[in-house]
């Protein structure tokens, strides 16, 4: 659910990773099927999403936070906006135009 929503939000046409493939195998296959101008955006998403999942797990284990898919998705979107503002142009190009990072 998280991957599907994030990929849709970033306007990526690739399918989300499934439970049978490793994240690396999914990324390599998806990168080949993704148009060249947005491959770097896909790479950024492939790094950002697991990083944010890792941070959620840390918050759960060390801070006693309650895991929430909707909160995770919101945090991924917020972090993507920060990356875009910091100069990650490929993420900025993939973000919806309604986000004030352009």
C-alpha positions, 0 to 999 in steps of 0.5 A: 500500500505504501509503495503503490501510493508513493509511486502514484503520487510521484507519477511513476508508472512502474509497479510497486515491489512485491514480497517475492523480489528484493528491493534491489531486483525491483529497482533494477527492473523498474529502472529499465522500464522507466523512461530515461528522463525520470529514472533519477527520480525513481532512484531517489524514491527507491532510497527515500521510501525505505529510509523513511520506513527505517525511521518509522521503525526506529520511532516505534522501537525507541520512542514508543510511537504508534506505527501508522501507514497514513503517517508514514506516507505523509512523512515520505511526502514531506521529506520528498518536498524537503529534498526537492527544496534542497536541490533534488531536481529529479524529485522536484520534477516528479512531485505534483505541481500543486506542491510548492517546491517548484 
